[in-house]
């Protein structure tokens, strides 16, 4: 009787082999720091990822060096196969205005939960612009770094990167003849770009066996996830050698599979590749390629730069979910579709998980300032 193959051997590395080949994880968190002032965020993000190395007793699948078969196969790691784990936390140097700030949903603006502005109120928008230009709202780096070092004290390195969009706005004006006030939805991608530029020594150490994750701060992580889950999704064996030896680097036809990208919710919409913008994973070469050339690619075409604008004709594609798939398609990436989407963004839960993160991390935001806005914009 032929031996029946277990499911994970078909598309994924068996977990023991996966643990042996991954040499490094780099987790790059980007975008607005929504939720990050809450204990809930700590338990849903840093504490879940910590179980990559240090599983809680109920999730431990390795006891006294012996693997125990269980549902949480992606928790924990034997010491001899322990990968390096680097955490990179990217923030904009100064608070950047977003659509929640302009009245769309005050609960998510990181200020007061009660309305302070009707959506797109003309006088309110003018007040916001004048106030941002005057106060700048720099992040409290000391407070941010102190608390995040505590949240990620189990990682091998914790790295802080700060992004300033002013040079990019000048570049946009030079290329396209107009000047944006600020970058907006692009920040979650440009933050990754900035991390690669500011930390070349770290990213140059990443190999074809490294897993580099770009993920938004406000993405809650499923309790049965760990960094091993991302590795299994990125290093698919679907195109490996016909000799049944695990191989995620070379297609059985002989060509390289790297650079690799793994996308959640990958689909084709009217001929355009689309994927969730919450999280993407790269191998080392893919991370460097995206990090070093994405900004030039983005600014090279106005419709890419203006993504998110209301352009009805999809031939002028303009939504953030298409940006990374388009870039990766243009640059010869191998795509692997992630088999499992993490839970919704904290802001999409009902009711949303919201915190007063602007008050918490940006000292110049005060209740008195918001009350000033409320008097003219509600």
N, C-alpha and C positions, 0 to 999 in steps of 0.2 A: 504494500500500500504506500502510495506517495505521501511524503511528510507534508502536513498542512503548514503553510507559512503564516505566522502571526501578522496582523495588519500592519504594525509599525515597521516591519521589515520591507514592506512593499514601497512605501513612499518616504519613510523617515529612517534615519539611523536608529538602530537599537540604542537605548539610552546609555548603555555602558560604552559603546563606540563613540557616541556623540560627546560624552564627557572627556574622552581621550583626545579628540582632535581639536576642540575649541581651546585656543590659547589665550584669548582675551575678549572681554566684553567692554564696550564703551557705551554708556547710556548718556545721551545728550538731551536734556530737557529744555524746551524752547517755548516762546510765546508769552502771553500774559500769565502772571503767577496766580491764577484764580484757584482758590481753595487752599493755598499753601500755608495760610495762617492757622489752619484747623488741625486738631488731633485726628479728625476723620481722614484728612489728606495723608497724614503720616501713616496711618494704618492701612490705607488703600494703595499707597505707592511705595515709599521706602521700605516699609515693613514687609510687603509682599515680595519685593525684589530681594530682600535680605535672605529669604528662604532658598534662594539659589545655592547658597553655601550653608546656611544655618537654619534648617527647617525647625518649626515648632514640633513638639513631641508628637502631636496627632498627625503630622504630615511627614514624619521622618521615615524614609524608605531604606535607610542604611543604619543598621544597629550593630555596634561592635564590629564594624568593618564588613558585615554581611548584608547583601542586598535583600530587602524584603519586598515581595511582590505586592503591590497595592495600587490604588487609583492615582495617588499623587507621585507618579514615577518621575516627574520632573523637578522634584524637590531635593536639595542637598547634593553633596559631592564628596567623594573620597579624597583625602588629603593629597594623595599622589597625583591626582588629576585636577587639582584646583586651578582654575584660570585666574588671570589678573582681571580685576573689575575696577574700571575708572568711571567716575561720575563727573559729568560736565554740566554745570548749571549756567544757562545764558539768560541774561536780562537786558532789556533796553536801559541804557545809562539814565535816561529820563522817562518818566511815565509817558506812554503814547496813547492818545485818545482812540477810543474804539466806538463801535456802534451802540454798545450798551450805555456808554457815557452820554450819548446824545438822545437818550430817552427811550430806546427800544425796550429795555427791560432793566429797570433800576436795581433789581435784586442781584444782577450779575455785574454791575459796574464797580463793585468793591467799595461802595460808599454806603448810603442809607438804603435800607430795604424798602422804605416808603417812597412813592414817586416824588421827584424833585424837579421834573421837567417833562412836559408833553413832547412826544417824539418830533424831532427836527424843528423845534420851536425857533423861529428866526432870531429873536433877541437872545434866546438861550445859546444858540450856536455862536453868535457873535461874542457873547460873554465867555464861552469856553475857549474860543480861539485867542481872545485877548489875554485871558488868564493863563493859559498854557504858555503863550509867548513871554509873559511877564515873569511867571514863577518857575517855569521849566520842570518843576517837580522831580528833583534828583532822588534816586533810590537811596535808602539808608543802607549802605553797603556793610557797615559794621554789624547791624542787627541781622541782616539777611545772611551774611556769612557765618555768624556765630550760631544761629539756629540751624542752618543747613548742615554745618559740620556735625552737629549732634544727631540730626536725622540720618546721615549717611556715614556714621563713624565706623561702620563695618566694611566699607569699601577700601580698596588699596590706595586710591587717590580721589580727592575732591577738588575740582577745578572750577574757578569762577571766571566767567567771560562777560564783558559788558559791551553792548552794541550801541553805536551812535549813527543815526540815519542822516545826519547833516551832509557828510561827504557824498552819500548816494543821491541826495536831492540835487546837489550841485552837478553830479555826473548825469543825472536824468535831464537837467536843463541843457547841458552841453550837447547831449546826444539828440534829444527830441524837441528842444526849443521851448519847453515849458517846465515849470517847477512845481512839484507837489509840495503840500504843506508838510506831511509826514508819510512815511510808509505805514501800511496798516496790516492787512491780512498777510502781506509778504513776509512780515517779521518772523513767523514761525519757520520759514525756510532760510531767510537771511541770517537768522541767529545761528543756524548750523554752519552756514558759510563762514561766519565770523569765528566760530569755535575752531574750525580747521585752520583758518589763517592765523589765529592767535596761539594755537597749541601744535605747531608742526612736529615737535619731538614726539608727542603722544601719538598723533595720527600716523606718523611715519613708521611707528612700531607695529601698526596693524597689518596683518597678513591676510591671505586668502582663507585662513582658518579663524579669523576674528569676526565678531558680530558687533556692528555699530548701529545703535538704535537712535533715531530721531523721533522724539515723542513730546507731545504737548503736556504741560504741567497739569491740565485739568482732565486728563484721561484717567479714569479709575481702572485699576487692574483687577482682573478676575482672580478670585482667591486661589484657584488651582493653577494659576500661571506662575512662572518664574522666568529668569533669563534663559533657561534651557528651552522653554517653549518657543522663544524667538529663534533660537539656534536651530531647532527642529524644523521650523517653518522656512528659514532661509536656506538651509543646506538640504534641500530636497534631493532624493535619490531617483527621481522619476527618469532622469536622463543619464544615469550612471552606466558604468560598463556592463556588458552582457555576462561577465564572469561572476556576477553577484557580489563582487567586492565593493564595499561602500566607497563612493567617490562622488563628491559634489563639485569637483573642480573641472573635470573634463567630460564632455559629451561622448557617448559611445561611438560617435562618428569621428572623433579625434580632435575637435576644436575646443578651445577654452570656453568655459561657462562664465568666468569672472570677466567684468564686474557684475556682481549680483545685487538685485534689489528684491525685497519681499514686501508686497502691498496687501493691505486689508481691503476687503470689499471690492476687489478688482472686477471691473466690468467694462463693456464697450457701450457707449451711449452715442447713437447716431454717427458711428464710425470713429469716435474719439475715445481713447483709453481714459478711464476714470477710476479713481481709488479714494478711499477715505484719506483725509489729510491729517488724521489724528496721530498716526504712527507709521513709520517706514523703517525697514532694517536693510543694512548694506553689509557686504563683506568689506575687508580693509581697502582694496583697490577701488571699490565702488564708492566708499565714503570719501576717499581723497578726491576722486574725480568729481563727485557732486559738490563737495565743499570748495574746491579750488576754481571751478568754472561756472557754477550756477549763476552767480551774480551777472557775469558777462552775458550769459545766455538769456537771462531774464530781461536785462536792460536792452538787449539787441532788438526787441520787437515790442512795439507799444501795446499790442493786445495781450501779451504776456504780463507786462508790467501793470496793466489796468485790470487784471483779473478780479472778478467780483463786481464789476460794473454791469449795469443792466443792458446787455447787448442781446437783442432777441434772436439774431441769426447765429446758430451754433457754429457756422463756418468761421465766425469771429469768436471762437471759444474764449471764455473769459471767467471761468470759475476756478477757485483754488484747488479743487479736487483733481483737476486735470494737469496741474503744473508739474509735479514730480513724474507722473507717468509720461508726459510729453518730453520732458528733459531726458529721461532714461531711454525712451525710444529713440530720440535723436542721437544718443551717445552710445548705442550698442550694448545696453545692459541685457542680461538674462533676467526675466521676470519669474518670480515664484509667487503664486497667490497664497497668502496666509490662510490656513484652514480654519482659523477660529478668530473671530473679532472680539477684542476686549469689550467690557461693558461700555455703555454710552459715556459720553463726556458728562462730567458732573453737572454741567449747566443744562443738559438735556433730560436729566431725571425729573420726575414730577412728584413733588415740587423739586426744583433744582437745589443742589447743594451749593450754597453761596456764602461767602464770607466778606468781611470788610477789608479786603486785601489792600486797597489803595490807602485807606487810613493807616493800615498796619505797617506797610513797607515804605511809604512815601510821606515823610514828616510834614510836608507843607499842605497836604490835604487835611482839612479840619472840618468839623460839623458846622462851624460858623461860616466857612466858605461855601459849603453846600447850601446853607440856608439863604445866603445871598443870591445864589442861582435860583433857588426855589421861588423867591419873591418876584422874580421877573419872568419866569419861564413855565409857570403852571397856571 
